[in-house]
Amino acid sequence: MEEESEKIASLIDSLDHSDKTTIRGAVDSLIAIAARSQSLQETLNRLLVDPSRKNRWPIAYILAHLPSPSRLCLRVLLDTLGSKDPDIRWAAGLLLVRLGKCDGGMVTLLLDLLKTGTSTQRRMAAHCLRHMDLKDPGSLQALLESLQDPDPLVRVAAVTSLKLRPEIGKNGLDSLLHLFLEDPDSRVRHIAALALAQLGAPTDEICRALKDASRSKDPQLKKAASAALDLLQKKGPAPPK
């Protein structure tokens, strides 16, 4: 028993290590132990609110693998979506997506973060919403509003999510067209063009805009439009209704 306690204590200490591989090993071991140890679960919940801890996200990550993670646990994971380390924020994001497929409240939390988070958090929230395969009008509207986000990478993430929403409607397609034609960031214009093609059967106005842009003197705009037209050609005509 004493040897087990020392092992657990060492693993918990490793959660504050600077090396991600060491942290990941400790997390995996503690997830397995916590599943059968109520005392470890209680310890981890106490540590989650301990201001002396260097890293709270590994603790939240472990607790989120247990039934009914607390709102504080989820909040820490949501905060982690703003991490400067892409590996850490994507690990948190994928876990939140998995949890969201069983907990409808997660969608609400992500939609709130999409509006109120840092630019990195907003971008990650959009990506998480995409992976949750949502069909509801509320998330669709929130993503459409994010097309006006001041951060171009958030706009890219919103477009990437919207291209999987065939129910986007004419107003949504018009918003993507405006983004393609007017956005100051070439990355946004490129992904908007591909989204218009991915959504299929575009209006005559969209087709004309893509063809006009494919002859543009702007190399980035021309490239985006040409890629979209190629995709439309591969997809072929829309099936008859």
LORO-831207 format. One line per field, with one value per residue (C-alpha): residue number from 1; residue in one letter; y, x, z. Coordinates in pm, 1 decimal, padded with zeros to 6 digits, m for minus. Layout:
n <- c(NUM:...)
res <- c(a:...)
py <- c(Y:...)
px <- c(X:...)
pz <- c(Z:...)
***
This chain:
n <- c(1:2:3:4:5:6:7:8:9:10:11:12:13:14:15:16:17:18:19:20:21:22:23:24:25:26:27:28:29:30:31:32:33:34:35:36:37:38:39:40:41:42:43:44:45:46:47:48:49:50:51:52:53:54:55:56:57:58:59:60:61:62:63:64:65:66:67:68:69:70:71:72:73:74:75:76:77:78:79:80:81:82:83:84:85:86:87:88:89:90:91:92:93:94:95:96:97:98:99:100:101:102:103:104:105:106:107:108:109:110:111:112:113:114:115:116:117:118:119:120:121:122:123:124:125:126:127:128:129:130:131:132:133:134:135:136:137:138:139:140:141:142:143:144:145:146:147:148:149:150:151:152:153:154:155:156:157:158:159:160:161:162:163:164:165:166:167:168:169:170:171:172:173:174:175:176:177:178:179:180:181:182:183:184:185:186:187:188:189:190:191:192:193:194:195:196:197:198:199:200:201:202:203:204:205:206:207:208:209:210:211:212:213:214:215:216:217:218:219:220:221:222:223:224:225:226:227:228:229:230:231:232:233:234:235:236:237:238:239:240:241)
res <- c(m:e:e:e:s:e:k:i:a:s:l:i:d:s:l:d:h:s:d:k:t:t:i:r:g:a:v:d:s:l:i:a:i:a:a:r:s:q:s:l:q:e:t:l:n:r:l:l:v:d:p:s:r:k:n:r:w:p:i:a:y:i:l:a:h:l:p:s:p:s:r:l:c:l:r:v:l:l:d:t:l:g:s:k:d:p:d:i:r:w:a:a:g:l:l:l:v:r:l:g:k:c:d:g:g:m:v:t:l:l:l:d:l:l:k:t:g:t:s:t:q:r:r:m:a:a:h:c:l:r:h:m:d:l:k:d:p:g:s:l:q:a:l:l:e:s:l:q:d:p:d:p:l:v:r:v:a:a:v:t:s:l:k:l:r:p:e:i:g:k:n:g:l:d:s:l:l:h:l:f:l:e:d:p:d:s:r:v:r:h:i:a:a:l:a:l:a:q:l:g:a:p:t:d:e:i:c:r:a:l:k:d:a:s:r:s:k:d:p:q:l:k:k:a:a:s:a:a:l:d:l:l:q:k:k:g:p:a:p:p:k)
py <- c(00000.0:00239.4:00159.1:00233.5:00564.7:00665.3:00575.7:00787.8:01078.9:01059.3:01053.2:01355.2:01541.7:01456.0:01645.7:01965.0:01848.5:02063.8:01766.7:01682.4:01316.4:01279.8:01453.2:01233.6:00916.3:01030.1:01126.9:00787.7:00603.8:00820.0:00783.3:00406.9:00433.8:00702.0:00482.4:00248.2:00481.3:00716.7:00861.5:00957.1:01119.7:01328.3:01422.1:01532.0:01741.2:01918.1:01977.8:02126.6:02429.7:02439.8:02772.7:02630.2:02383.6:02479.3:02282.2:02238.7:02103.0:01752.2:01720.0:01826.9:01593.0:01297.4:01390.7:01438.6:01067.4:00983.9:00987.3:01328.8:01565.3:01884.1:02218.4:02341.6:02052.8:02144.1:02512.0:02429.1:02230.8:02518.9:02755.8:02513.0:02571.8:02896.8:02724.5:02840.6:02474.2:02329.1:01970.8:02061.5:02264.5:02000.1:01724.6:01929.8:02005.1:01643.4:01543.4:01819.6:01701.0:01348.4:01474.3:01699.0:01406.3:01281.3:01615.3:01870.6:02139.0:02129.3:02285.8:02582.3:02625.2:02615.3:02861.4:03098.8:03060.1:03128.2:03475.4:03559.2:03369.1:03478.4:03457.9:03114.4:02992.4:03121.4:02944.7:02617.9:02645.6:02668.5:02360.9:02170.1:02259.4:02132.1:01793.0:01757.1:01726.5:01968.0:02037.3:02287.5:02645.0:02799.5:02673.1:02755.8:03116.4:03145.5:03024.7:03265.4:03550.5:03437.6:03516.0:03875.4:03790.6:04036.2:03747.3:03593.7:03249.0:03247.8:03334.3:03046.5:02807.7:02929.4:02876.7:02530.5:02440.6:02597.2:02405.2:02095.1:02261.2:02209.2:02376.4:02705.4:02865.2:03152.7:03411.4:03193.3:03138.9:03512.2:03568.4:03324.5:03491.9:03832.5:03687.0:03540.8:03869.4:04120.3:03965.9:04127.3:03795.6:03559.4:03252.7:03344.9:03408.5:03074.6:02867.9:03062.2:02976.6:02608.8:02616.7:02759.9:02474.8:02211.9:02312.6:02237.2:02368.8:02738.1:03016.7:03181.8:03480.0:03260.6:03086.3:03421.0:03551.6:03244.4:03260.7:03632.6:03578.6:03295.1:03560.1:03805.3:03967.4:03889.0:03554.7:03442.1:03525.0:03357.0:03045.0:03020.3:03064.6:02813.2:02553.7:02605.8:02572.5:02252.2:02112.0:02201.7:02029.8:01713.7:01715.7:01740.7:01881.6:01868.7:01576.7:01668.7:01761.1)
px <- c(00000.0:00283.2:00459.4:00138.2:00095.8:00452.8:00397.1:00082.1:00255.8:00541.3:00297.2:00112.9:00442.5:00513.5:00202.0:00397.4:00697.5:00822.3:00848.1:00522.7:00616.4:00665.2:00332.6:00152.9:00289.9:00177.7:m00166.7:m00221.3:m00116.9:m00331.7:m00639.2:m00619.5:m00566.6:m00833.4:m01095.4:m01075.7:m00961.9:m01208.0:m00932.9:m00725.8:m01030.5:m01078.0:m00708.3:m00718.2:m01029.4:m00852.0:m00543.7:m00759.5:m00821.9:m00471.1:m00312.6:00037.0:m00004.7:00191.5:m00029.9:m00400.4:m00484.6:m00337.5:m00547.3:m00861.0:m00774.4:m00760.9:m01082.4:m01264.1:m01213.0:m01424.0:m01804.8:m01969.4:m01669.4:m01730.9:m01802.1:m01468.4:m01295.0:m01463.9:m01381.7:m01011.9:m01022.0:m01196.8:m00930.3:m00668.5:m00799.9:m00606.2:m00274.3:00026.4:00117.4:m00081.5:m00044.3:m00194.8:m00484.8:m00572.7:m00564.4:m00806.2:m01019.0:m01055.7:m01151.4:m01413.2:m01556.5:m01585.5:m01752.9:m01982.9:m02127.2:m02267.4:m02332.3:m02542.2:m02431.9:m02086.3:m02218.6:m02347.1:m02006.8:m01826.9:m02068.7:m02007.2:m01630.3:m01670.3:m01795.5:m01601.9:m01271.3:m00928.6:m00858.0:m00696.9:m00988.2:m01240.3:m01057.5:m01041.3:m01408.4:m01500.6:m01292.1:m01452.4:m01800.6:m01707.5:m01600.4:m01925.1:m02126.1:m02396.4:m02714.9:m02891.8:m02969.3:m02807.2:m02457.3:m02503.7:m02588.9:m02296.3:m02054.6:m02199.6:m02147.6:m01786.7:m01725.7:m01699.0:m01440.3:m01146.0:m00895.8:m00846.5:m00766.1:m01098.2:m01269.8:m01083.1:m01198.7:m01557.9:m01554.6:m01401.7:m01690.9:m01955.8:m01849.7:m01990.9:m02330.4:m02538.5:m02832.4:m02641.5:m02901.4:m02875.0:m02786.7:m02501.5:m02374.6:m02393.0:m02183.6:m01921.0:m01924.5:m01871.6:m01583.4:m01429.7:m01452.3:m01377.7:m01177.3:m00833.5:m00668.9:m00578.1:m00614.3:m00974.8:m01052.5:m00900.1:m01096.3:m01416.4:m01383.3:m01336.3:m01631.1:m01856.6:m01754.3:m01777.2:m02135.3:m02218.4:m02464.3:m02373.6:m02590.1:m02517.5:m02382.0:m02131.3:m02024.9:m01971.5:m01771.7:m01548.0:m01491.4:m01415.1:m01175.3:m01000.0:m00886.9:m00779.5:m00436.9:m00424.5:m00236.5:m00385.0:m00742.2:m00687.4:m00548.0:m00840.9:m01102.0:m00934.6:m00917.8:m01287.4:m01383.1:m01177.9:m01360.2:m01696.6:m01605.4:m01505.3:m01827.5:m02030.2:m02381.6:m02618.5:m02864.7:m03216.6:m03457.3)
pz <- c(00000.0:00091.0:m00235.5:m00429.1:m00244.5:m00326.1:m00691.1:m00707.5:m00535.7:m00787.4:m01077.2:m00940.7:m00909.4:m01273.3:m01379.7:m01315.5:m01516.5:m01804.4:m02041.4:m02223.4:m02268.3:m01894.2:m01828.3:m02080.6:m01921.3:m01577.7:m01708.4:m01871.3:m01555.1:m01329.1:m01552.7:m01504.0:m01128.6:m01074.6:m01239.6:m00941.9:m00662.7:m00496.3:m00278.5:m00583.6:m00740.7:m00426.4:m00424.0:m00786.6:m00729.6:m00441.8:m00656.3:m00930.2:m00708.2:m00560.3:m00666.5:m00618.7:m00904.1:m01214.5:m01453.3:m01394.3:m01737.4:m01680.9:m01364.5:m01548.6:m01834.4:m01594.2:m01415.2:m01746.3:m01816.8:m01512.8:m01501.7:m01456.1:m01458.7:m01262.9:m01427.8:m01289.4:m01462.7:m01792.0:m01741.5:m01702.3:m02026.5:m02201.4:m02070.9:m02204.5:m02557.1:m02533.8:m02461.5:m02661.3:m02711.4:m03004.9:m02879.8:m02544.6:m02680.1:m02940.6:m02677.5:m02467.9:m02774.2:m02882.0:m02528.7:m02513.0:m02844.8:m02708.1:m02392.8:m02594.4:m02783.6:m02451.8:m02282.5:m02468.1:m02224.5:m02377.5:m02697.1:m02494.5:m02328.5:m02663.4:m02821.0:m02531.7:m02575.0:m02947.6:m02852.7:m02538.0:m02549.2:m02662.2:m03034.1:m02990.2:m02778.2:m03031.2:m03311.4:m03117.1:m03019.8:m03389.0:m03464.4:m03176.9:m03298.6:m03644.0:m03508.1:m03314.6:m03639.5:m03524.7:m03719.5:m03492.8:m03601.6:m03294.2:m03369.3:m03738.3:m03654.6:m03414.7:m03681.2:m03935.7:m03690.7:m03647.0:m04013.4:m03886.7:m03620.8:m03618.1:m03617.4:m03964.4:m03823.2:m03639.5:m03967.1:m04133.1:m03858.9:m03892.0:m04269.8:m04226.4:m03997.9:m04220.6:m04529.6:m04357.6:m04304.7:m04622.5:m04447.5:m04453.3:m04684.9:m04930.6:m04667.1:m04548.0:m04900.9:m04961.9:m04648.7:m04775.6:m05115.9:m04954.9:m04754.3:m05069.9:m05257.6:m04982.9:m04698.7:m04664.3:m04570.5:m04856.3:m04631.9:m04558.6:m04926.3:m05023.4:m04771.6:m04848.6:m05217.6:m05139.3:m04898.8:m05170.0:m05397.5:m05123.9:m05047.6:m05412.1:m05670.3:m05619.2:m05752.7:m06087.0:m05894.2:m05711.2:m06032.9:m06205.6:m05911.7:m05908.9:m06286.1:m06271.5:m05982.2:m06169.1:m06417.2:m06148.9:m06145.1:m05773.4:m05768.0:m05435.8:m05540.6:m05877.6:m05710.3:m05466.8:m05739.7:m05971.0:m05692.7:m05620.1:m05987.0:m06015.2:m05713.1:m05859.2:m06185.0:m05997.8:m05798.2:m06118.5:m06154.4:m05860.1:m05866.2:m05982.8:m05703.8)
***
